[in-house]
């Protein structure tokens, strides 16, 4: 009989972690696993949305609308920030306590009721412990085992570490670096199981997306992802400004994705003199044609898990320039499949880009090496099989 699993995701937008989750859900053995998805938001994916995408693969979705923050909680947090502004750890603990009172514990009670009423045998949570804290509390109340899929290098507080150690049967880490980071923070040795993200190497590769006339004859530097602070797309813009104004290199930037910082980034591009050297393509449901149009993929974020966009670029034979952080450095073999630089060192980022832009042979060789590596080491069949094994063992 199939194991009845509740999949919990508290996220607000479609991202690389959602794509990796879907790669699993599309292939999971339905004779072994009966999955119902529970999300807080039916968030969009281009002209589609989460519910329609799940319907296409036969996964039912329930939406548990997030609670509205009461006025007392908002006022209490503002007071805590004002009174404790001089002591960051105390301020953070105070705000966290308020979040626990108005949001996390009430959500845990709602989730515990769902687990009990649905007769679920396992709670499988997507993202990382801090964003699923109510799930841990709910599962502990309902007596249901937990598997956490940790898709990013997360920083946990003592309560989160204690709860994860007490409740989680397994924490699936998308890279060795994520597992090492969690264990260094206090997650119990042996709790973490590394199952690296993967990609379908058998899929058809598309032609490049059409670019504006301004890109003609220029080398294309690209970034893919949500336009949020954590992706540090502004670093790429600053590096590109130097390449254009100082080095006089014929480049065009292709920024694929959307988010709250889009207007700010477009304004920055204009201020840096890049208005004719950048295309903001917005959210794209299918990113492969856009990566195909790039000569180099750039990922300049301060933390990752095992970035799916790098796997996609490698599959498409594109060299990658990435910040030397957990996840990215496991995929990018420096000097072989791309180049790494220390996060935040914009001068170093500029130098790495300049090095690759000047050498077509090196770009081609690195792209080919990346494709060979991803096909050999990041099989989608392995990914699905290993996650299924963890789910099966945890529910036993």
GUBAVO-645257 format. One record per residue (C-alpha): x, y, z. Coordinates in Angstrom, 1 decimal, padded with zeros to 4 digits. Example, Ala and Ser with C-alpha at 12.3 -4.5 7.8 and 13.67 -1.06 7.14 Angstrom:
BEGIN
{r {012.3, -004.5, 007.8}}
{r {013.7, -001.1, 007.1}}
//
This chain:
BEGIN
{r {000.0, 000.0, 000.0}}
{r {001.3, 003.5, -000.9}}
{r {002.7, 005.6, 001.9}}
{r {000.5, 008.6, 002.4}}
{r {002.6, 011.8, 002.3}}
{r {001.8, 015.4, 002.9}}
{r {004.2, 017.7, 001.0}}
{r {004.5, 021.1, 002.7}}
{r {005.9, 024.2, 001.0}}
{r {005.5, 027.6, 002.6}}
{r {007.1, 029.6, -000.2}}
{r {005.7, 032.5, -002.0}}
{r {007.1, 032.3, -005.5}}
{r {008.3, 029.9, -008.2}}
{r {012.1, 029.3, -008.1}}
{r {014.8, 026.8, -008.7}}
{r {013.8, 024.8, -005.6}}
{r {010.3, 024.5, -007.1}}
{r {011.7, 023.2, -010.4}}
{r {013.8, 020.6, -008.6}}
{r {010.8, 019.5, -006.6}}
{r {008.7, 019.1, -009.7}}
{r {011.5, 016.9, -011.3}}
{r {010.9, 014.6, -008.4}}
{r {007.1, 014.7, -008.4}}
{r {006.9, 014.1, -012.1}}
{r {008.8, 010.8, -011.7}}
{r {008.0, 009.5, -008.2}}
{r {006.6, 006.0, -008.0}}
{r {002.8, 006.5, -007.4}}
{r {002.5, 002.8, -006.4}}
{r {004.8, 003.5, -003.4}}
{r {003.9, 007.1, -002.6}}
{r {000.5, 008.8, -002.4}}
{r {001.4, 012.6, -002.2}}
{r {-000.9, 015.5, -001.5}}
{r {000.7, 019.0, -001.7}}
{r {-000.1, 021.7, 000.9}}
{r {001.2, 025.2, 000.0}}
{r {000.4, 028.5, 001.6}}
{r {000.2, 030.2, -001.8}}
{r {-001.0, 029.2, -005.3}}
{r {001.7, 031.2, -006.8}}
{r {002.1, 032.0, -010.5}}
{r {004.4, 030.4, -013.1}}
{r {004.2, 032.8, -016.1}}
{r {000.7, 032.3, -017.6}}
{r {000.1, 029.3, -015.4}}
{r {000.1, 028.7, -011.7}}
{r {001.0, 026.1, -009.1}}
{r {-002.3, 024.3, -009.1}}
{r {-002.4, 023.9, -012.8}}
{r {001.2, 022.7, -012.9}}
{r {000.4, 020.1, -010.2}}
{r {-002.8, 019.1, -011.9}}
{r {-000.8, 018.2, -015.0}}
{r {001.3, 015.7, -013.1}}
{r {-001.6, 014.3, -011.0}}
{r {-000.7, 015.8, -007.6}}
{r {-003.6, 017.3, -005.7}}
{r {-003.1, 020.7, -004.0}}
{r {-004.6, 022.2, -000.9}}
{r {-003.9, 025.8, -000.1}}
{r {-003.7, 026.8, 003.5}}
{r {-004.0, 030.6, 003.4}}
{r {-001.4, 032.4, 005.6}}
{r {-002.6, 034.1, 008.7}}
{r {-002.8, 037.9, 008.6}}
{r {-000.5, 039.6, 011.0}}
{r {-002.5, 041.2, 013.9}}
{r {-001.9, 044.8, 014.8}}
{r {-000.5, 043.8, 018.2}}
{r {002.2, 041.7, 016.6}}
{r {003.2, 044.5, 014.2}}
{r {003.4, 047.0, 017.0}}
{r {005.3, 044.6, 019.3}}
{r {007.9, 044.0, 016.6}}
{r {008.3, 047.7, 015.9}}
{r {008.7, 048.3, 019.6}}
{r {011.3, 045.5, 020.0}}
{r {013.3, 046.9, 017.0}}
{r {013.2, 050.3, 018.5}}
{r {014.2, 049.4, 022.0}}
{r {016.7, 046.8, 021.1}}
{r {018.2, 048.3, 018.0}}
{r {021.5, 048.6, 019.8}}
{r {021.8, 044.8, 020.5}}
{r {021.1, 042.7, 017.4}}
{r {021.0, 039.2, 019.0}}
{r {018.4, 040.4, 021.6}}
{r {016.4, 042.2, 018.9}}
{r {016.3, 039.1, 016.7}}
{r {015.2, 036.9, 019.6}}
{r {012.5, 039.3, 020.5}}
{r {011.1, 039.4, 017.0}}
{r {011.4, 035.7, 016.7}}
{r {009.3, 035.2, 019.9}}
{r {006.6, 037.5, 018.5}}
{r {006.6, 035.5, 015.2}}
{r {006.2, 032.3, 017.2}}
{r {003.2, 033.7, 019.1}}
{r {001.2, 035.1, 016.2}}
{r {002.2, 033.0, 013.2}}
{r {004.3, 029.8, 013.8}}
{r {002.5, 028.1, 016.7}}
{r {-001.0, 028.9, 015.3}}
{r {000.1, 027.5, 011.9}}
{r {001.4, 024.5, 013.6}}
{r {-002.0, 023.8, 015.2}}
{r {-003.6, 024.1, 011.8}}
{r {-001.1, 021.8, 010.2}}
{r {-001.4, 019.2, 013.0}}
{r {-005.1, 019.0, 012.4}}
{r {-004.5, 018.4, 008.7}}
{r {-002.0, 015.6, 009.4}}
{r {-004.3, 013.9, 011.9}}
{r {-007.5, 014.2, 009.8}}
{r {-005.8, 013.1, 006.6}}
{r {-004.2, 010.1, 008.2}}
{r {-000.8, 011.0, 006.8}}
{r {002.2, 008.7, 007.5}}
{r {004.9, 011.2, 006.6}}
{r {005.4, 015.0, 006.4}}
{r {007.8, 015.9, 003.6}}
{r {008.9, 019.5, 003.7}}
{r {010.5, 021.5, 000.9}}
{r {013.1, 024.3, 001.3}}
{r {014.8, 024.4, 004.7}}
{r {014.1, 024.2, 008.5}}
{r {013.7, 027.9, 009.3}}
{r {010.9, 028.2, 006.7}}
{r {009.2, 025.0, 007.9}}
{r {009.3, 025.5, 011.7}}
{r {005.5, 025.1, 012.0}}
{r {005.7, 021.8, 010.2}}
{r {008.1, 020.4, 012.7}}
{r {005.9, 021.5, 015.6}}
{r {002.8, 020.1, 013.8}}
{r {004.4, 016.8, 013.1}}
{r {005.6, 016.4, 016.7}}
{r {002.1, 017.1, 017.9}}
{r {000.5, 014.7, 015.4}}
{r {003.1, 012.0, 015.9}}
{r {004.1, 012.0, 012.2}}
{r {007.7, 011.4, 011.0}}
{r {009.4, 014.2, 009.1}}
{r {011.7, 014.4, 006.1}}
{r {013.1, 017.9, 005.4}}
{r {014.5, 018.7, 001.9}}
{r {017.1, 021.4, 002.5}}
{r {017.7, 023.2, -000.7}}
{r {019.9, 026.1, 000.4}}
{r {022.8, 026.9, 002.8}}
{r {020.6, 027.9, 005.8}}
{r {021.5, 029.6, 009.1}}
{r {019.5, 028.1, 011.9}}
{r {018.9, 029.5, 015.4}}
{r {019.2, 027.2, 018.5}}
{r {015.4, 026.4, 018.7}}
{r {015.4, 025.4, 015.0}}
{r {018.4, 023.2, 015.5}}
{r {016.9, 021.5, 018.6}}
{r {013.6, 020.9, 016.9}}
{r {015.1, 019.5, 013.7}}
{r {017.3, 017.1, 015.7}}
{r {014.3, 016.0, 017.8}}
{r {011.7, 015.6, 015.1}}
{r {013.3, 015.0, 011.6}}
{r {014.0, 011.5, 010.6}}
{r {016.1, 012.7, 007.8}}
{r {017.3, 016.0, 006.3}}
{r {018.0, 015.7, 002.6}}
{r {020.8, 018.1, 001.6}}
{r {021.2, 019.1, -002.0}}
{r {025.0, 019.3, -001.7}}
{r {027.8, 018.1, 000.5}}
{r {028.4, 021.8, 001.5}}
{r {024.8, 022.1, 002.8}}
{r {025.2, 019.0, 004.9}}
{r {028.6, 020.2, 006.3}}
{r {027.1, 023.6, 007.1}}
{r {024.1, 022.1, 009.0}}
{r {026.2, 019.7, 011.0}}
{r {028.7, 022.5, 011.9}}
{r {025.7, 024.4, 013.4}}
{r {024.7, 021.5, 015.5}}
{r {022.5, 019.2, 013.4}}
{r {023.2, 015.7, 014.7}}
{r {025.8, 013.7, 012.7}}
{r {024.1, 011.2, 010.6}}
{r {020.8, 013.1, 010.4}}
{r {021.8, 014.6, 007.0}}
{r {021.7, 012.6, 003.7}}
{r {023.2, 014.2, 000.6}}
{r {021.1, 013.8, -002.5}}
{r {022.4, 016.3, -005.1}}
{r {020.1, 018.1, -007.4}}
{r {020.0, 016.7, -010.9}}
{r {018.8, 017.4, -014.4}}
{r {017.3, 015.4, -017.3}}
{r {020.1, 014.9, -019.7}}
{r {017.9, 013.3, -022.3}}
{r {015.7, 016.3, -023.0}}
{r {015.7, 018.1, -026.3}}
{r {017.9, 021.2, -026.4}}
{r {016.1, 024.3, -027.9}}
{r {017.4, 027.0, -030.3}}
{r {018.3, 030.3, -028.6}}
{r {015.6, 032.8, -027.8}}
{r {015.6, 035.9, -030.1}}
{r {017.4, 038.8, -028.6}}
{r {017.0, 042.5, -029.4}}
{r {018.9, 044.1, -032.3}}
{r {021.2, 045.9, -029.8}}
{r {022.7, 042.5, -028.9}}
{r {023.8, 041.7, -032.4}}
{r {027.5, 041.1, -032.7}}
{r {028.0, 041.2, -028.9}}
{r {028.9, 038.5, -026.4}}
{r {026.0, 037.8, -024.1}}
{r {026.5, 037.6, -020.3}}
{r {023.4, 036.2, -018.6}}
{r {021.8, 035.7, -015.2}}
{r {018.7, 033.7, -014.4}}
{r {016.7, 033.9, -011.1}}
{r {014.4, 036.0, -008.9}}
{r {015.4, 039.6, -008.8}}
{r {015.8, 039.7, -005.0}}
{r {018.7, 041.0, -002.8}}
{r {020.1, 037.5, -002.3}}
{r {020.9, 037.0, -006.0}}
{r {023.1, 040.2, -006.0}}
{r {022.4, 040.9, -009.7}}
{r {023.7, 044.5, -009.0}}
{r {027.2, 043.0, -008.7}}
{r {026.9, 041.8, -012.3}}
{r {025.7, 045.1, -013.5}}
{r {028.6, 046.9, -011.8}}
{r {031.1, 044.5, -013.4}}
{r {029.5, 044.9, -016.8}}
{r {029.7, 048.7, -016.5}}
{r {033.5, 048.4, -016.2}}
{r {033.7, 046.0, -019.1}}
{r {031.8, 048.4, -021.3}}
{r {033.2, 051.8, -020.1}}
{r {036.8, 050.9, -019.3}}
{r {037.6, 047.8, -021.3}}
{r {035.3, 048.8, -024.3}}
{r {034.2, 045.2, -024.7}}
{r {031.2, 044.4, -026.9}}
{r {028.9, 042.8, -024.4}}
{r {025.2, 042.5, -023.8}}
{r {023.5, 041.5, -020.5}}
{r {020.5, 039.2, -020.4}}
{r {018.7, 039.2, -017.1}}
{r {016.0, 036.5, -017.0}}
{r {013.7, 036.6, -014.0}}
{r {011.4, 039.0, -012.1}}
{r {011.0, 040.2, -008.6}}
{r {010.7, 043.1, -006.2}}
{r {014.1, 044.6, -007.2}}
{r {013.4, 044.8, -010.9}}
{r {012.7, 048.5, -011.1}}
{r {015.7, 049.3, -008.9}}
{r {018.0, 047.2, -011.1}}
{r {016.7, 048.7, -014.3}}
{r {017.3, 052.2, -012.8}}
{r {020.9, 051.1, -011.8}}
{r {021.6, 049.8, -015.3}}
{r {020.6, 053.2, -016.7}}
{r {022.8, 055.0, -014.1}}
{r {025.7, 052.8, -015.0}}
{r {025.4, 053.6, -018.7}}
{r {024.1, 050.1, -019.6}}
{r {020.7, 051.0, -021.0}}
{r {021.7, 049.9, -024.5}}
{r {023.6, 046.9, -023.2}}
{r {021.0, 045.1, -021.1}}
{r {017.8, 043.2, -021.7}}
{r {015.5, 042.5, -018.7}}
{r {013.5, 039.5, -020.1}}
{r {011.3, 039.0, -017.1}}
{r {010.0, 035.7, -015.8}}
{r {010.3, 033.0, -018.4}}
{r {008.4, 029.7, -018.0}}
{r {011.0, 027.9, -020.2}}
{r {014.5, 029.2, -019.5}}
{r {016.5, 026.9, -021.7}}
{r {016.2, 029.0, -024.9}}
{r {017.4, 032.0, -022.9}}
{r {020.4, 030.2, -021.5}}
{r {021.2, 028.9, -025.0}}
{r {021.4, 032.5, -026.1}}
{r {024.1, 033.3, -023.6}}
{r {027.8, 033.0, -024.0}}
{r {028.5, 032.9, -020.2}}
{r {026.2, 032.3, -017.3}}
{r {026.8, 034.4, -014.2}}
{r {025.7, 033.6, -010.6}}
{r {026.8, 036.2, -008.1}}
{r {024.8, 035.2, -005.0}}
{r {026.2, 035.0, -001.4}}
{r {024.7, 031.6, -000.7}}
{r {023.2, 028.7, -002.6}}
{r {022.3, 025.0, -002.1}}
{r {023.2, 023.4, -005.4}}
{r {022.0, 025.9, -008.0}}
{r {019.7, 024.4, -010.7}}
{r {020.6, 027.2, -013.1}}
{r {024.2, 026.1, -013.1}}
{r {023.1, 022.5, -013.9}}
{r {021.0, 023.9, -016.8}}
{r {023.9, 026.0, -018.1}}
{r {026.3, 023.0, -017.9}}
{r {023.8, 020.8, -019.8}}
{r {023.6, 023.5, -022.5}}
{r {027.4, 023.6, -022.8}}
{r {027.8, 027.1, -021.3}}
{r {030.7, 028.2, -019.1}}
{r {029.8, 029.6, -015.7}}
{r {031.3, 032.4, -013.6}}
{r {030.0, 032.0, -010.0}}
{r {030.7, 033.2, -006.5}}
{r {032.8, 030.7, -004.5}}
{r {030.0, 029.7, -002.2}}
{r {028.5, 026.4, -001.0}}
{r {026.8, 024.6, -003.9}}
{r {028.2, 026.7, -006.7}}
{r {031.7, 025.6, -006.0}}
{r {030.6, 021.9, -006.0}}
{r {029.3, 022.3, -009.6}}
{r {031.8, 024.7, -011.1}}
{r {035.3, 023.1, -011.3}}
{r {037.4, 026.2, -011.3}}
{r {039.4, 026.5, -014.5}}
{r {037.7, 023.5, -016.0}}
{r {033.9, 024.1, -016.3}}
{r {034.0, 027.8, -015.4}}
{r {035.6, 030.3, -013.0}}
{r {035.0, 031.1, -009.4}}
{r {035.6, 034.4, -007.5}}
{r {035.0, 035.5, -003.9}}
{r {031.5, 036.7, -003.3}}
{r {031.3, 040.5, -003.3}}
{r {034.6, 041.1, -004.9}}
{r {033.3, 042.9, -008.0}}
{r {036.8, 043.6, -009.3}}
{r {037.5, 039.8, -009.3}}
{r {034.2, 039.1, -011.0}}
{r {035.1, 041.7, -013.6}}
{r {038.4, 040.0, -014.2}}
{r {036.9, 036.5, -014.5}}
{r {034.4, 037.8, -017.1}}
{r {037.1, 039.6, -019.0}}
{r {039.3, 036.4, -019.1}}
{r {036.5, 034.4, -020.6}}
{r {035.2, 037.1, -022.9}}
{r {038.7, 037.3, -024.5}}
{r {039.1, 033.6, -025.2}}
{r {036.5, 031.8, -027.3}}
{r {038.4, 028.5, -027.2}}
{r {038.4, 028.6, -023.4}}
{r {034.6, 029.3, -023.3}}
{r {034.0, 026.4, -025.7}}
{r {036.2, 023.9, -023.8}}
{r {034.7, 024.8, -020.4}}
{r {031.2, 024.5, -021.8}}
{r {032.0, 021.1, -023.2}}
{r {033.6, 020.0, -019.9}}
{r {030.6, 021.2, -018.0}}
{r {028.1, 019.3, -020.2}}
{r {030.2, 016.1, -019.9}}
{r {030.3, 016.4, -016.1}}
{r {026.6, 017.1, -015.6}}
{r {025.6, 014.1, -017.8}}
{r {028.0, 011.8, -015.9}}
{r {027.4, 012.9, -012.3}}
{r {023.9, 014.5, -012.0}}
{r {021.5, 011.9, -013.3}}
{r {017.8, 012.6, -012.7}}
{r {017.2, 008.9, -012.3}}
{r {019.7, 008.7, -009.4}}
{r {018.1, 011.8, -007.8}}
{r {014.6, 010.4, -007.8}}
{r {015.8, 006.9, -006.6}}
{r {017.7, 008.3, -003.7}}
{r {014.9, 010.6, -002.5}}
{r {012.5, 007.7, -002.7}}
{r {014.7, 005.6, -000.6}}
{r {014.9, 008.3, 002.1}}
{r {011.1, 008.7, 002.1}}
{r {010.5, 005.0, 002.3}}
{r {013.0, 004.5, 005.2}}
{r {011.6, 007.5, 007.1}}
{r {008.1, 006.3, 007.0}}
{r {009.0, 002.7, 008.1}}
//
